[in-house]
Amino acid sequence: MNDQKKLTTASGIPYYHHEDTQSIGPRGPLLLQDFILHEKMAHFNRERIPERIVHAKGSAAYGTFTVTHDISRYTKAKLFSEIGKQTRIILRMSTVGGEKGSADTERDPRGFALKFYTEDGNWDLVGNNTPVFFIKDGKKFSDFIHTQKRDPYTNCKSATMVWDFFSHNPESLHQVLFLMSDRGTPYGYRHMHGYGSHTYSMINAKNERAFVKFHFRTVQGIKNFTAGEALQMKGEDPDFAQRDLLSSIDQGDFPKWILKIQVMTEEQANHHSFNPFDLTKVWSQKEFPLIEVGQLELNENPSNYFAEVEQLAFAPAHIVDGIGHSPDKMLQARILSYPDAQRYRLGVNYEQIPVNRCPYLVNNYERDGRMRVDGNGYEQPNYYPNSFDTTKPDETYIRPSEVLENHIADWYDRNGPGENEHFFQPGTFYRDVLSVEEKRSLEANIIDSMSGITGPKREEIINRQLCHFFRADMALGIAIAKGLDIKVDMQQH
């Protein structure tokens, strides 16, 4: 039996001349009628889809999530319904600020985005390898990301832009310390924790709501590069994290994480000492201890990077029954921005792409649009209500009402109670979480980065940022000032 496949066009037409173009004689001009040439070149010109603005460089793998502990008291989500239940997932991990061709060992937060293929639809839990972020209001996001990209004049990365933004936004300090520690250069993707980062909510069978934080603890153990090791690996293998994840799964060494949650009641949230929906702050694990839920395992590599990783799309808007959002301002902004980015990047029908498609039955009245490939509803009506089909909303999925804080719509008050306290938690992180060696590494990384600040505003930017360091911890401020050779008037701090 001959298993040889015929070479065909995209239309399925077999052809032979794949490497030579029809011409007038062996040395003559080419003929317009050689449609194979047109098809190859036209498709080649369109092979690149728009690059992700953030998280452009990433890796992904399929796996399973297995429930190991009962949390039905908090949520009616079906994927958590019984111990031992397994749900197929895909996890994408990525750098944030770099382009698609950048090194994946750069100093940068790492994205940690999960898609759960549940029987109630796809749940996207989109977070990072840090429990906090640089800002807490989505209106600042584009400005922040611009500072992490390229200077519009030089087209180079700019320490001046980066630290100018940080110094004007003291709320960034907590994440800045995470980034500038060795946690900013994790040893690949397998040896880092993952976090939902935002505050989400869970809803149980009694329609009772509680707020939650999601933590994924690496079973492989935390392992980081030093700044020097990361720089060396950047030159030796800019795809180190991708290669490490891929090869470990190919070899049967499946990476694992333990999912744990923190739970806060609505009553506790109303009386908490700070805004529990502030993305720049963490919840105390002493006050809100970690509760184990299950195990995540990656055990299958995608068969084609473009189809299953580049076209993989996440959106925090995608929540399933039993999971909800919260008043987290950054999360609220991402509910809009993520699906909008995917529709721009992949088209309005991006959820029909196999890696994004819900594996269970999908019924709605959305029709048409570019790249509609599923039959477009066939002969069924494209409106509701109608007299012809049997599709109707299921009242068992009614979401409970929410009690709002007040009835006044107003702009965010940055000077409201507790909103300007940005220094206690960063100071605690520096003093109580980092070892002596990790503190020295953090200080050296900050000094190295801030030494790149240039221009007439250099002194102003450095002094403004030093004030933030001093307010978090006096020893940290002194160490950075000394490293930058800045004379400090201690009475000012």
DALINHU-V346386 format. One record per pair of residues at least 4 apart in sequence whose ideal C-beta (glycine too) atoms are under 7 Angstrom apart, sorted by the first residue. I is the first residue (numbers start at 0). J is the second residue. D is the distance in whole Angstrom. If there is no record, write none. Layout:
# DALINHU-V346386
i:I j:J d:D
i:I j:J d:D
This chain:
# DALINHU-V346386
i:5 j:13 d:5
i:6 j:13 d:7
i:6 j:14 d:6
i:6 j:17 d:6
i:7 j:11 d:5
i:7 j:12 d:6
i:7 j:13 d:5
i:7 j:14 d:7
i:8 j:12 d:5
i:8 j:14 d:6
i:8 j:35 d:7
i:8 j:38 d:6
i:9 j:38 d:7
i:14 j:35 d:6
i:16 j:35 d:7
i:20 j:29 d:5
i:20 j:33 d:5
i:20 j:36 d:5
i:21 j:29 d:7
i:21 j:30 d:5
i:21 j:32 d:7
i:21 j:33 d:4
i:22 j:27 d:5
i:22 j:28 d:7
i:22 j:29 d:5
i:22 j:30 d:7
i:23 j:27 d:3
i:23 j:28 d:6
i:23 j:30 d:7
i:29 j:33 d:7
i:34 j:38 d:6
i:35 j:39 d:6
i:36 j:40 d:6
i:37 j:41 d:6
i:38 j:42 d:6
i:39 j:43 d:6
i:40 j:44 d:6
i:41 j:45 d:7
i:42 j:46 d:7
i:48 j:344 d:6
i:48 j:345 d:7
i:49 j:343 d:7
i:49 j:344 d:5
i:50 j:55 d:5
i:50 j:98 d:7
i:50 j:99 d:5
i:51 j:55 d:4
i:51 j:344 d:7
i:52 j:144 d:7
i:52 j:340 d:7
i:53 j:95 d:5
i:53 j:96 d:7
i:53 j:144 d:6
i:54 j:93 d:4
i:54 j:95 d:6
i:54 j:110 d:5
i:55 j:97 d:7
i:55 j:98 d:5
i:55 j:99 d:4
i:56 j:93 d:6
i:56 j:94 d:5
i:56 j:97 d:5
i:56 j:98 d:7
i:56 j:99 d:5
i:56 j:101 d:5
i:56 j:103 d:5
i:57 j:91 d:5
i:57 j:92 d:6
i:57 j:93 d:3
i:57 j:110 d:7
i:57 j:308 d:7
i:58 j:92 d:6
i:58 j:188 d:6
i:58 j:240 d:6
i:58 j:241 d:4
i:58 j:244 d:5
i:58 j:308 d:7
i:59 j:89 d:6
i:59 j:90 d:6
i:59 j:91 d:4
i:59 j:301 d:6
i:59 j:307 d:7
i:59 j:308 d:4
i:59 j:311 d:6
i:60 j:90 d:6
i:60 j:244 d:6
i:60 j:248 d:6
i:60 j:297 d:4
i:60 j:299 d:6
i:60 j:300 d:6
i:60 j:301 d:7
i:61 j:87 d:7
i:61 j:89 d:5
i:61 j:299 d:4
i:61 j:301 d:7
i:62 j:88 d:5
i:62 j:90 d:7
i:62 j:295 d:6
i:62 j:296 d:5
i:62 j:297 d:4
i:62 j:298 d:5
i:62 j:299 d:7
i:63 j:85 d:5
i:63 j:86 d:7
i:63 j:87 d:6
i:63 j:88 d:7
i:63 j:296 d:6
i:63 j:298 d:7
i:64 j:85 d:7
i:64 j:86 d:5
i:64 j:88 d:5
i:64 j:115 d:6
i:64 j:293 d:6
i:64 j:295 d:5
i:65 j:83 d:7
i:65 j:85 d:5
i:65 j:293 d:5
i:65 j:294 d:5
i:66 j:79 d:6
i:66 j:81 d:7
i:66 j:82 d:5
i:66 j:83 d:6
i:66 j:84 d:5
i:66 j:292 d:7
i:66 j:293 d:4
i:67 j:82 d:6
i:67 j:291 d:7
i:67 j:293 d:5
i:67 j:294 d:6
i:68 j:82 d:7
i:68 j:291 d:5
i:68 j:292 d:6
i:68 j:293 d:7
i:69 j:82 d:6
i:70 j:74 d:6
i:70 j:79 d:6
i:70 j:290 d:7
i:70 j:292 d:6
i:71 j:79 d:7
i:71 j:80 d:7
i:72 j:203 d:6
i:73 j:201 d:5
i:73 j:203 d:6
i:73 j:209 d:6
i:73 j:262 d:6
i:74 j:79 d:6
i:74 j:201 d:4
i:74 j:202 d:6
i:74 j:203 d:6
i:74 j:321 d:4
i:74 j:322 d:7
i:75 j:202 d:6
i:75 j:203 d:6
i:75 j:204 d:5
i:75 j:320 d:7
i:75 j:321 d:4
i:76 j:319 d:6
i:76 j:320 d:6
i:76 j:321 d:3
i:76 j:322 d:5
i:77 j:117 d:6
i:77 j:118 d:6
i:77 j:119 d:5
i:78 j:84 d:7
i:78 j:86 d:5
i:78 j:115 d:6
i:78 j:117 d:5
i:79 j:292 d:7
i:80 j:84 d:6
i:86 j:115 d:5
i:86 j:116 d:7
i:86 j:117 d:6
i:87 j:116 d:5
i:88 j:113 d:6
i:88 j:114 d:6
i:88 j:115 d:5
i:88 j:116 d:7
i:88 j:295 d:7
i:89 j:114 d:5
i:89 j:311 d:7
i:89 j:354 d:7
i:90 j:113 d:5
i:90 j:297 d:6
i:91 j:110 d:7
i:91 j:112 d:5
i:91 j:308 d:7
i:91 j:311 d:6
i:92 j:109 d:6
i:92 j:110 d:6
i:92 j:111 d:6
i:92 j:188 d:4
i:93 j:109 d:7
i:93 j:110 d:4
i:94 j:101 d:7
i:94 j:103 d:6
i:94 j:105 d:6
i:94 j:107 d:5
i:94 j:109 d:6
i:95 j:107 d:5
i:95 j:108 d:5
i:95 j:110 d:6
i:96 j:107 d:5
i:96 j:147 d:4
i:96 j:148 d:7
i:97 j:101 d:3
i:97 j:105 d:5
i:97 j:107 d:6
i:101 j:105 d:6
i:102 j:233 d:4
i:102 j:237 d:4
i:103 j:237 d:7
i:103 j:238 d:6
i:103 j:239 d:6
i:103 j:240 d:4
i:103 j:241 d:6
i:104 j:184 d:6
i:104 j:224 d:6
i:104 j:229 d:5
i:104 j:232 d:5
i:104 j:233 d:5
i:104 j:239 d:5
i:104 j:240 d:7
i:105 j:233 d:7
i:106 j:178 d:7
i:106 j:183 d:4
i:106 j:184 d:5
i:106 j:229 d:7
i:107 j:183 d:7
i:108 j:127 d:5
i:108 j:128 d:6
i:108 j:129 d:5
i:108 j:178 d:6
i:109 j:127 d:6
i:109 j:128 d:4
i:109 j:185 d:6
i:109 j:188 d:7
i:109 j:191 d:6
i:110 j:127 d:6
i:111 j:126 d:5
i:111 j:127 d:6
i:111 j:128 d:5
i:111 j:193 d:3
i:111 j:194 d:7
i:111 j:215 d:7
i:112 j:125 d:5
i:112 j:313 d:5
i:113 j:124 d:5
i:114 j:121 d:6
i:114 j:123 d:5
i:114 j:313 d:6
i:115 j:121 d:7
i:115 j:122 d:4
i:116 j:121 d:6
i:116 j:357 d:7
i:116 j:358 d:5
i:117 j:121 d:7
i:117 j:122 d:6
i:117 j:319 d:5
i:118 j:359 d:5
i:119 j:319 d:4
i:119 j:320 d:5
i:120 j:319 d:5
i:120 j:357 d:5
i:121 j:317 d:6
i:121 j:357 d:5
i:122 j:317 d:6
i:122 j:318 d:6
i:122 j:319 d:4
i:122 j:322 d:6
i:123 j:313 d:4
i:123 j:314 d:5
i:123 j:315 d:6
i:123 j:317 d:4
i:124 j:195 d:5
i:124 j:213 d:6
i:125 j:313 d:5
i:125 j:315 d:5
i:125 j:337 d:7
i:126 j:193 d:6
i:126 j:194 d:5
i:126 j:195 d:4
i:126 j:196 d:4
i:127 j:194 d:6
i:127 j:196 d:5
i:128 j:185 d:7
i:128 j:191 d:5
i:128 j:192 d:6
i:128 j:193 d:6
i:128 j:194 d:7
i:129 j:174 d:6
i:129 j:177 d:5
i:129 j:194 d:6
i:129 j:196 d:7
i:130 j:194 d:5
i:130 j:196 d:6
i:130 j:281 d:5
i:131 j:173 d:5
i:131 j:174 d:5
i:131 j:177 d:7
i:131 j:278 d:6
i:131 j:279 d:5
i:131 j:280 d:7
i:131 j:281 d:6
i:132 j:174 d:6
i:132 j:196 d:6
i:132 j:278 d:5
i:132 j:279 d:6
i:132 j:329 d:6
i:133 j:143 d:6
i:133 j:171 d:4
i:133 j:174 d:5
i:134 j:139 d:4
i:134 j:140 d:7
i:134 j:143 d:6
i:134 j:168 d:6
i:134 j:170 d:6
i:134 j:171 d:7
i:134 j:329 d:7
i:135 j:170 d:6
i:135 j:277 d:5
i:135 j:278 d:5
i:135 j:279 d:5
i:135 j:328 d:6
i:135 j:329 d:6
i:136 j:328 d:5
i:136 j:329 d:7
i:136 j:411 d:6
i:137 j:328 d:6
i:137 j:329 d:5
i:137 j:331 d:7
i:137 j:332 d:2
i:137 j:333 d:7
i:139 j:143 d:6
i:140 j:144 d:6
i:140 j:332 d:7
i:141 j:145 d:6
i:143 j:147 d:7
i:143 j:164 d:6
i:144 j:148 d:6
i:146 j:160 d:4
i:146 j:161 d:5
i:146 j:164 d:4
i:147 j:161 d:7
i:149 j:154 d:5
i:149 j:155 d:6
i:149 j:156 d:6
i:150 j:154 d:7
i:150 j:155 d:6
i:150 j:157 d:4
i:150 j:160 d:6
i:157 j:161 d:7
i:158 j:162 d:6
i:158 j:448 d:6
i:158 j:449 d:7
i:158 j:451 d:3
i:158 j:452 d:5
i:159 j:163 d:6
i:159 j:452 d:5
i:159 j:453 d:6
i:159 j:454 d:6
i:159 j:460 d:7
i:160 j:164 d:7
i:161 j:165 d:6
i:162 j:166 d:6
i:162 j:449 d:6
i:162 j:452 d:5
i:162 j:460 d:5
i:162 j:464 d:6
i:163 j:167 d:7
i:163 j:460 d:5
i:164 j:168 d:6
i:165 j:171 d:5
i:165 j:175 d:6
i:165 j:464 d:6
i:166 j:460 d:5
i:166 j:463 d:4
i:166 j:464 d:4
i:166 j:467 d:7
i:169 j:421 d:4
i:169 j:467 d:5
i:170 j:279 d:5
i:170 j:421 d:5
i:171 j:175 d:5
i:172 j:176 d:7
i:172 j:421 d:6
i:172 j:422 d:7
i:172 j:425 d:5
i:172 j:467 d:5
i:172 j:471 d:6
i:173 j:279 d:5
i:173 j:424 d:5
i:173 j:425 d:5
i:173 j:428 d:7
i:174 j:178 d:6
i:174 j:279 d:7
i:175 j:179 d:6
i:176 j:180 d:6
i:176 j:425 d:5
i:176 j:428 d:6
i:176 j:429 d:6
i:176 j:441 d:7
i:177 j:182 d:5
i:177 j:183 d:7
i:178 j:183 d:4
i:179 j:183 d:6
i:179 j:441 d:5
i:179 j:444 d:5
i:179 j:445 d:5
i:179 j:448 d:7
i:180 j:433 d:6
i:180 j:437 d:6
i:180 j:440 d:7
i:180 j:441 d:4
i:181 j:223 d:4
i:181 j:224 d:7
i:181 j:225 d:6
i:181 j:437 d:6
i:181 j:440 d:5
i:182 j:223 d:6
i:184 j:223 d:6
i:184 j:224 d:4
i:184 j:226 d:7
i:184 j:229 d:4
i:185 j:190 d:6
i:185 j:191 d:4
i:185 j:223 d:5
i:186 j:190 d:5
i:186 j:222 d:4
i:186 j:223 d:6
i:186 j:224 d:6
i:187 j:239 d:6
i:187 j:240 d:4
i:187 j:243 d:4
i:187 j:244 d:6
i:188 j:240 d:5
i:188 j:244 d:5
i:189 j:217 d:7
i:189 j:219 d:5
i:189 j:243 d:7
i:189 j:244 d:6
i:189 j:247 d:6
i:189 j:254 d:4
i:190 j:217 d:6
i:190 j:219 d:5
i:190 j:220 d:6
i:190 j:221 d:6
i:190 j:222 d:4
i:191 j:217 d:6
i:191 j:221 d:7
i:192 j:214 d:7
i:192 j:215 d:6
i:192 j:216 d:6
i:192 j:217 d:6
i:193 j:215 d:4
i:193 j:256 d:6
i:194 j:213 d:7
i:194 j:214 d:6
i:194 j:215 d:7
i:195 j:199 d:6
i:195 j:212 d:6
i:195 j:213 d:3
i:196 j:278 d:7
i:197 j:278 d:6
i:197 j:325 d:7
i:197 j:327 d:5
i:197 j:329 d:7
i:197 j:330 d:4
i:198 j:210 d:5
i:198 j:212 d:6
i:198 j:275 d:6
i:198 j:276 d:5
i:198 j:325 d:4
i:198 j:327 d:5
i:199 j:211 d:5
i:199 j:213 d:7
i:199 j:322 d:6
i:199 j:323 d:7
i:199 j:324 d:6
i:199 j:325 d:6
i:200 j:208 d:5
i:200 j:209 d:7
i:200 j:210 d:5
i:200 j:211 d:7
i:200 j:323 d:4
i:200 j:324 d:7
i:200 j:325 d:5
i:201 j:209 d:5
i:201 j:211 d:5
i:201 j:321 d:6
i:201 j:322 d:6
i:202 j:206 d:6
i:202 j:208 d:5
i:202 j:321 d:6
i:202 j:323 d:6
i:202 j:399 d:6
i:203 j:207 d:5
i:206 j:399 d:4
i:208 j:265 d:6
i:208 j:323 d:7
i:208 j:399 d:7
i:209 j:262 d:5
i:209 j:263 d:7
i:209 j:264 d:6
i:210 j:263 d:5
i:210 j:268 d:6
i:210 j:275 d:7
i:210 j:325 d:6
i:211 j:260 d:5
i:211 j:261 d:6
i:211 j:262 d:6
i:212 j:260 d:7
i:212 j:261 d:4
i:212 j:282 d:6
i:213 j:258 d:7
i:213 j:260 d:6
i:214 j:259 d:5
i:214 j:260 d:7
i:214 j:289 d:6
i:215 j:256 d:4
i:215 j:258 d:6
i:215 j:295 d:6
i:216 j:256 d:6
i:216 j:257 d:5
i:216 j:259 d:6
i:217 j:221 d:7
i:217 j:256 d:6
i:218 j:255 d:4
i:218 j:256 d:6
i:218 j:257 d:6
i:219 j:254 d:6
i:224 j:228 d:4
i:224 j:229 d:4
i:224 j:232 d:7
i:225 j:229 d:7
i:225 j:440 d:6
i:226 j:230 d:6
i:226 j:444 d:5
i:226 j:447 d:7
i:227 j:231 d:6
i:228 j:232 d:6
i:229 j:233 d:6
i:231 j:235 d:6
i:232 j:236 d:6
i:232 j:239 d:5
i:233 j:237 d:6
i:236 j:242 d:7
i:238 j:242 d:5
i:239 j:243 d:6
i:240 j:244 d:6
i:241 j:245 d:6
i:242 j:246 d:6
i:243 j:247 d:6
i:244 j:248 d:7
i:245 j:249 d:6
i:245 j:300 d:6
i:246 j:250 d:6
i:247 j:252 d:4
i:247 j:254 d:6
i:248 j:253 d:6
i:248 j:297 d:6
i:248 j:298 d:7
i:248 j:300 d:5
i:249 j:300 d:6
i:253 j:296 d:5
i:253 j:297 d:6
i:253 j:298 d:5
i:254 j:297 d:5
i:255 j:294 d:6
i:255 j:295 d:7
i:255 j:296 d:5
i:256 j:295 d:4
i:257 j:291 d:6
i:257 j:294 d:6
i:258 j:292 d:4
i:258 j:293 d:5
i:258 j:295 d:6
i:259 j:289 d:4
i:259 j:290 d:6
i:259 j:291 d:5
i:259 j:292 d:6
i:260 j:290 d:5
i:260 j:292 d:6
i:261 j:282 d:5
i:261 j:287 d:4
i:261 j:289 d:6
i:262 j:287 d:7
i:262 j:290 d:6
i:263 j:267 d:5
i:263 j:268 d:5
i:263 j:275 d:6
i:263 j:282 d:7
i:263 j:287 d:6
i:264 j:268 d:7
i:265 j:269 d:6
i:266 j:270 d:7
i:267 j:271 d:6
i:268 j:275 d:5
i:271 j:275 d:5
i:273 j:277 d:7
i:273 j:280 d:6
i:273 j:417 d:5
i:273 j:420 d:7
i:274 j:417 d:6
i:275 j:282 d:7
i:276 j:325 d:5
i:276 j:326 d:5
i:276 j:327 d:4
i:278 j:327 d:6
i:278 j:329 d:5
i:279 j:421 d:7
i:280 j:424 d:6
i:281 j:424 d:6
i:282 j:286 d:7
i:282 j:287 d:5
i:283 j:287 d:6
i:284 j:288 d:6
i:284 j:289 d:6
i:301 j:307 d:4
i:301 j:308 d:6
i:302 j:307 d:7
i:303 j:307 d:6
i:304 j:308 d:5
i:304 j:309 d:6
i:305 j:309 d:5
i:305 j:310 d:7
i:306 j:310 d:6
i:306 j:354 d:7
i:307 j:311 d:6
i:307 j:354 d:5
i:310 j:345 d:6
i:310 j:352 d:5
i:310 j:354 d:6
i:311 j:354 d:5
i:311 j:355 d:7
i:312 j:341 d:4
i:312 j:345 d:6
i:312 j:349 d:5
i:312 j:355 d:5
i:313 j:337 d:7
i:314 j:337 d:4
i:314 j:338 d:4
i:314 j:341 d:6
i:315 j:330 d:6
i:315 j:333 d:5
i:315 j:334 d:6
i:315 j:337 d:6
i:316 j:334 d:5
i:316 j:337 d:7
i:316 j:338 d:5
i:318 j:322 d:5
i:318 j:323 d:6
i:318 j:324 d:7
i:320 j:396 d:5
i:324 j:330 d:6
i:324 j:334 d:7
i:325 j:330 d:6
i:327 j:331 d:7
i:328 j:332 d:7
i:328 j:411 d:7
i:329 j:333 d:6
i:330 j:334 d:7
i:332 j:336 d:6
i:333 j:337 d:5
i:335 j:339 d:6
i:336 j:340 d:6
i:337 j:341 d:7
i:338 j:342 d:6
i:339 j:343 d:7
i:340 j:344 d:6
i:341 j:345 d:5
i:341 j:349 d:5
i:342 j:346 d:7
i:342 j:347 d:5
i:342 j:349 d:6
i:345 j:349 d:4
i:345 j:352 d:7
i:346 j:368 d:7
i:346 j:369 d:5
i:346 j:370 d:5
i:347 j:368 d:4
i:347 j:369 d:6
i:348 j:368 d:5
i:348 j:369 d:7
i:348 j:370 d:5
i:348 j:371 d:5
i:349 j:355 d:6
i:350 j:355 d:5
i:350 j:356 d:6
i:351 j:356 d:6
i:351 j:372 d:6
i:351 j:373 d:5
i:352 j:356 d:7
i:357 j:361 d:5
i:362 j:390 d:5
i:364 j:381 d:5
i:364 j:382 d:6
i:364 j:383 d:5
i:366 j:375 d:6
i:366 j:376 d:6
i:366 j:381 d:5
i:367 j:371 d:6
i:367 j:375 d:7
i:371 j:375 d:5
i:376 j:381 d:6
i:379 j:388 d:5
i:380 j:385 d:4
i:380 j:387 d:5
i:380 j:388 d:6
i:412 j:418 d:7
i:413 j:418 d:6
i:413 j:419 d:7
i:414 j:418 d:6
i:414 j:419 d:6
i:422 j:426 d:6
i:422 j:470 d:4
i:422 j:471 d:5
i:423 j:427 d:6
i:424 j:428 d:6
i:425 j:429 d:6
i:425 j:471 d:4
i:426 j:430 d:6
i:426 j:471 d:4
i:426 j:472 d:4
i:427 j:431 d:5
i:428 j:432 d:5
i:428 j:433 d:7
i:429 j:433 d:6
i:429 j:438 d:7
i:429 j:471 d:6
i:429 j:472 d:5
i:429 j:475 d:5
i:430 j:472 d:6
i:433 j:437 d:4
i:433 j:438 d:5
i:433 j:441 d:6
i:435 j:439 d:7
i:436 j:440 d:6
i:437 j:441 d:6
i:438 j:442 d:6
i:439 j:443 d:6
i:440 j:444 d:6
i:441 j:445 d:6
i:442 j:446 d:6
i:442 j:478 d:4
i:442 j:479 d:6
i:442 j:482 d:6
i:443 j:447 d:6
i:444 j:448 d:6
i:445 j:449 d:6
i:445 j:479 d:6
i:446 j:450 d:6
i:446 j:479 d:6
i:446 j:482 d:4
i:446 j:483 d:6
i:449 j:461 d:6
i:449 j:483 d:6
i:450 j:483 d:7
i:452 j:457 d:5
i:452 j:460 d:6
i:452 j:461 d:6
i:453 j:457 d:6
i:456 j:460 d:5
i:457 j:461 d:6
i:458 j:462 d:6
i:459 j:463 d:6
i:460 j:464 d:6
i:461 j:465 d:6
i:461 j:483 d:6
i:461 j:485 d:6
i:462 j:466 d:7
i:464 j:468 d:7
i:465 j:469 d:6
i:465 j:476 d:6
i:465 j:479 d:6
i:465 j:480 d:6
i:465 j:485 d:7
i:466 j:470 d:6
i:466 j:492 d:7
i:467 j:471 d:7
i:468 j:475 d:5
i:468 j:476 d:4
i:468 j:479 d:5
i:469 j:473 d:6
i:469 j:476 d:3
i:469 j:492 d:4
i:471 j:475 d:6
i:472 j:476 d:7
i:473 j:477 d:6
i:474 j:478 d:6
i:475 j:479 d:6
i:476 j:480 d:6
i:476 j:492 d:6
i:477 j:481 d:6
i:478 j:482 d:6
i:479 j:483 d:6
i:480 j:485 d:4
i:480 j:487 d:5
i:487 j:492 d:7
